[in-house]
Amino acid sequence: MRIGDMKNKEVINLADGSRLGYICDVDIDWVQGKIKQVIIPGPGKMMGLFGKDFEYCVPWENIKKIGEDLILVEMSNEIGMSGIGVSRNFTQH
């Protein structure tokens, strides 16, 4: 699967059923050659430009299933921060 294919799938949180949005970017560990996390713009953000100034950073380990139309993740929000350039990170269940 290509990263471009993942951008067309909606991300859903299994913990509460919330729709997080669509992947806009990935964080790659170039030394190990693995994806570390996927990045999803925060609510109301369009194309990564307009809206709230935070993003969801979901560790690759939290992705439970990649389906034809959806990506299911399991996470809890223990760190809730927002602000320009600040990410909202999620911890593993």
N, C-alpha and C positions, 0 to 999 in steps of 0.2 A: 504494500500500500504506500502511496506517495502522500507527502504532507499536504499537497494541493487537494487530494481526495478527502482528507480529514477536515479541511476547512469548510466543506459543504455539508457536514453532519452536525446536527444540533447536540449540544452537551447537556445531559440531564444528571442531576445529583440524586443518587439512590437514597441518601439519608433522609431527604425531605421532599423529594419529587420536584424540586425547583428546576426551572429551565435557566441555565447559565448563559447560553448564547452559543456563538460559533467561535472556533479557534482562529485567532488572528496571527499567532506566532508560536514558535517553539524555542526552547532553550536546550542547546546540544552540548554534551561533553565531548569535545573533539578528541581528547586523549583516549577515552574508552569507546568512542564511536557510538554513543547511545543518547537517546532523548532523555533529558533530565525532567522537564516539565513542559506542559502546554500552557499557553497564555490566552485568556479570553477577556475581551474588553468588558468593563463594568456595565451595569444597567444604564440604558439610555445612551450609550456611546455608539456612534455610527461610524463604521469603517475605521475605528481607532482614533477618530478625530474629535467628535463633538459629544459632550455629555459629562458624566461624572469622571473625576480624575483618579480612578483606581482601576485595577484589573485583577482578575482571578488568576492565580498561578497554581496549577494543579500538578502535583508530582506524577510522573509516569506510572509509579506503583499504584496510584489511586484509580487508574483507569481499569475498570472491571470487564467491559465488553465493548467491542467496536462492531456495530451492526451495519446494515445497509444504509440506514438513514440517521442513526443515532450513535452517540458515544455515551456510555453509562459510566459514571464515576461515583466513588463513595468517599465522602469527605465531610468533615465537620469544620465549622468556622470558629476556631478558638482565638484567632488573631483578627480583629476587625479594625482596619486602619483605612483612612482615605485621605487623599491629598495629592497634589500635583507630583507625579513621578513615583508615587508610593503604590506598592502592590499589596493585594490582599492574599495572603498565603493560607493554605489549608493544610491541616495535619491528617495523617493516616488514621483510619478507624481500626 
